[in-house]
Amino acid sequence: MIPKSVDLWREYVKLELGWVEGLRRRWKVLGVNIEPKENSNGVDPDALTGGEGSFGPEGEDARKSILAGQLIIHAINSALQAIQEEGGMEFRKSLIDLLRTYPSALRSKCLDVVYADLERISNEGGEDAAEARFMVLTKELYDRPYDPERKDVGGVVLEGGELVDAIGKIGKEIRSVAKSGKGGEKWLDMAGKWLVEQMELCGENTDLVRPPLHF
């Protein structure tokens, strides 16, 4: 694998996701399946379901490790370590876009790995700190757990009061960082562009544009 190839790393992560989900589906078709058990290490219980006993008594830990996404997490961490500077933020965006719509019970766990890396970038205060912080700040608008009965296509997933509350929360954080001066000019520029974009995207949303009832 080319160490710095953004496309190859993204496809590698997608390949690992597809392999695990394919394995889960095959086990289900073969009837090697039982009801989901209790959550384990923050993993969706459905993610651990399938193939019980397939690897024998000695292989049960390996089966759980595979279905819990350990191979995928390793692939994501390897990709994040490989793509640090040139194209690093664009790669992280593309990875998040992939995970937000990929049909897998491991979606939330995989996204958390990317967000943890963005938090690291934000805390280091480098050139990409403002952008990393903003990506974490706005994730609530776009993330939701995987539901096998629903096809996710990306974009804002909140509506009504939840959307209003989320936008308000983000706005408060934008003002807080701006007043503290910690974000610098890049933060102000990014926040301004994002706010303009939201006004254009949400201009027809009555929950966001109707005047308040109380002053």
Solvent accessible surface area in square Angstrom, and as a share of the most:
residue,aa,sasa,rsa
1,M,130,0.58
2,I,109,0.55
3,P,86,0.54
4,K,137,0.58
5,S,24,0.16
6,V,43,0.25
7,D,86,0.44
8,L,80,0.40
9,W,27,0.10
10,R,55,0.20
11,E,90,0.40
12,Y,55,0.21
13,V,0,0.00
14,K,86,0.36
15,L,126,0.63
16,E,30,0.14
17,L,1,0.00
18,G,25,0.24
19,W,109,0.38
20,V,0,0.00
21,E,12,0.05
22,G,9,0.09
23,L,24,0.12
24,R,33,0.12
25,R,143,0.52
26,R,129,0.47
27,W,19,0.07
28,K,138,0.58
29,V,128,0.74
30,L,135,0.67
31,G,54,0.52
32,V,46,0.27
33,N,62,0.32
34,I,78,0.40
35,E,144,0.64
36,P,62,0.39
37,K,125,0.53
38,E,156,0.70
39,N,89,0.46
40,S,43,0.28
41,N,143,0.74
42,G,67,0.64
43,V,3,0.01
44,D,50,0.26
45,P,43,0.27
46,D,70,0.36
47,A,0,0.00
48,L,26,0.13
49,T,17,0.10
50,G,2,0.02
51,G,0,0.00
52,E,39,0.18
53,G,51,0.49
54,S,51,0.33
55,F,88,0.37
56,G,23,0.22
57,P,122,0.77
58,E,157,0.70
59,G,12,0.11
60,E,46,0.20
61,D,115,0.59
62,A,51,0.40
63,R,3,0.01
64,K,82,0.35
65,S,43,0.28
66,I,28,0.14
67,L,0,0.00
68,A,13,0.10
69,G,1,0.01
70,Q,83,0.37
71,L,78,0.39
72,I,0,0.00
73,I,24,0.12
74,H,118,0.53
75,A,0,0.00
76,I,0,0.00
77,N,57,0.29
78,S,27,0.17
79,A,0,0.00
80,L,5,0.03
81,Q,127,0.57
82,A,17,0.13
83,I,4,0.02
84,Q,75,0.33
85,E,154,0.69
86,E,169,0.76
87,G,34,0.33
88,G,2,0.02
89,M,15,0.07
90,E,111,0.50
91,F,0,0.00
92,R,1,0.00
93,K,71,0.30
94,S,29,0.18
95,L,0,0.00
96,I,4,0.02
97,D,84,0.43
98,L,28,0.14
99,L,1,0.01
100,R,39,0.14
101,T,47,0.27
102,Y,34,0.13
103,P,73,0.46
104,S,1,0.00
105,A,14,0.11
106,L,1,0.00
107,R,6,0.02
108,S,52,0.34
109,K,42,0.18
110,C,0,0.00
111,L,7,0.03
112,D,86,0.44
113,V,27,0.16
114,V,0,0.00
115,Y,11,0.04
116,A,64,0.50
117,D,19,0.10
118,L,0,0.00
119,E,78,0.35
120,R,84,0.31
121,I,21,0.11
122,S,21,0.14
123,N,125,0.64
124,E,120,0.54
125,G,56,0.54
126,G,49,0.47
127,E,147,0.66
128,D,41,0.21
129,A,16,0.12
130,A,11,0.09
131,E,26,0.12
132,A,0,0.00
133,R,86,0.31
134,F,11,0.05
135,M,27,0.12
136,V,23,0.13
137,L,36,0.18
138,T,10,0.06
139,K,68,0.29
140,E,81,0.36
141,L,0,0.00
142,Y,44,0.17
143,D,35,0.18
144,R,83,0.30
145,P,95,0.60
146,Y,58,0.22
147,D,49,0.25
148,P,95,0.60
149,E,160,0.72
150,R,76,0.28
151,K,178,0.75
152,D,14,0.08
153,V,125,0.72
154,G,36,0.35
155,G,45,0.43
156,V,58,0.33
157,V,33,0.19
158,L,35,0.17
159,E,134,0.60
160,G,23,0.22
161,G,50,0.48
162,E,114,0.51
163,L,6,0.03
164,V,59,0.34
165,D,101,0.53
166,A,2,0.01
167,I,37,0.19
168,G,35,0.33
169,K,128,0.54
170,I,4,0.02
171,G,14,0.13
172,K,134,0.57
173,E,54,0.24
174,I,11,0.06
175,R,134,0.49
176,S,62,0.40
177,V,4,0.03
178,A,38,0.29
179,K,175,0.74
180,S,60,0.39
181,G,54,0.52
182,K,161,0.68
183,G,19,0.18
184,G,38,0.36
185,E,150,0.67
186,K,84,0.35
187,W,1,0.00
188,L,97,0.48
189,D,76,0.40
190,M,38,0.17
191,A,3,0.03
192,G,32,0.30
193,K,135,0.57
194,W,24,0.09
195,L,73,0.37
196,V,75,0.43
197,E,84,0.38
198,Q,12,0.05
199,M,131,0.59
200,E,133,0.60
201,L,122,0.60
202,C,17,0.10
203,G,38,0.37
204,E,171,0.77
205,N,43,0.22
206,T,91,0.53
207,D,44,0.23
208,L,52,0.26
209,V,83,0.48
210,R,154,0.56
211,P,103,0.65
212,P,86,0.54
213,L,160,0.80
214,H,160,0.71
215,F,223,0.93
